[in-house]
Amino acid sequence: MALTFKHSGRLGDIIYSMPLVQRMAEIDGAAVEYYVCNDVPARLGKDVFHPSPDVMVNAHLFNYIQPLLATQSYISKISHISAAQVPPGALDLDRFKSGDLNLKAGLIYGWYRKAFGVSFALEAPWLFVDGENATPLPDEYLGIAVLIGRTTRFCNTRINYSFLDQIENVGFVGLDYEYADFVNRHALSNVRHIKVNNALELANLMCRSKVFIGNQSSNFAIAEGLKIPRALEAFEPVPVASPVGGLCFEYINTQFLVDFLSRVLDVELKASADIDGGAYCESIKAQVGYVVPIKQRLKNIFRLTNRMKY
């Protein structure tokens, strides 16, 4: 009899549920049927941009993640269906969101361990790829030394990545605006934008690169599941990810990252100074042309005025 699981998303939470799913499949000796809901509202404001703005996981995002999850030996079936179509008795993986857990700190996949009472090793890999399962990548995408996946959310804008131009074969994976923001912000000319068709291709590319750099996102969740050499740009206001196991690192300033990469790549890199005025940025990218309503602007001014009093 198959084990059945249901999840509403987002992608990062789905990926981080995999070590629990893997362990439960091992305990029961059963194949896993995994159902991703296609109709759970996203509840994002109209002012923000997201690849799935209306529902938690739309068809585009499901088609992106499905090839990677489907190739895992412990999953026999993965489907994108409405919440009403989920088979009765399916384990609700969204349950961790409604318990007594602090969802603003800790490891996301550790939350699943707490919420469901199943023990699994945090340092062991739970995503696996073998190169033959992905569409062959173009030759120019091979030989990447440093692969970067950095969103405009959950980032530390003090980190100065301009030193990356000292490294040959640096690639960036992400959306067009994320790439443009990254190279323009740091005046980079040596970082190529690498576009993959799905998460399985991304995982294969990660495994072929010497090291992955990222912030808290579904990209880093994949790197964490593979346990490849990786470095996380720490986000201290909401620290919900931290690399565990294998060759890994997390950093809060530019020099620490440069020191780590110098050791991993066996090259001597010079760090750029941290960016003055940088700060932690938690916001999702605003829609182009969006203007904050007057009511909200007055609230922001009122909050700022109150802070200045103390």
Sequence and secondary structure as in RCSB ss.txt:
>XXXX:A:sequence
MALTFKHSGRLGDIIYSMPLVQRMAEIDGAAVEYYVCNDVPARLGKDVFHPSPDVMVNAHLFNYIQPLLATQSYI
SKISHISAAQVPPGALDLDRFKSGDLNLKAGLIYGWYRKAFGVSFALEAPWLFVDGENATPLPDEYLGIAVLIGR
TTRFCNTRINYSFLDQIENVGFVGLDYEYADFVNRHALSNVRHIKVNNALELANLMCRSKVFIGNQSSNFAIAEG
LKIPRALEAFEPVPVASPVGGLCFEYINTQFLVDFLSRVLDVELKASADIDGGAYCESIKAQVGYVVPIKQRLKN
IFRLTNRMKY
>XXXX:A:secstr
  EEEEE   HHHHHHTHHHHHHHHHHHT  EEEEEES  B    TTB  SSSSBSS HHHHHHHHHHHHTSTTE
EEEEEE GGGS TT EEGGGGGGSS  TTSS HHHHHHHHHT    TTS      STTS    GGGTT SEEEE 
 SSSEETT  GGGGGGSSSEEEES HHHHHHHHHHTT SSEEEE  SSHHHHHHHHHHSSEEEE SSHHHHHHHH
HT SEEEE  TTS      SSSEEEESSHHHHHHHHHHHHTS        TT  EE    B TT    HHHHHHH
HHHHHHHHT 
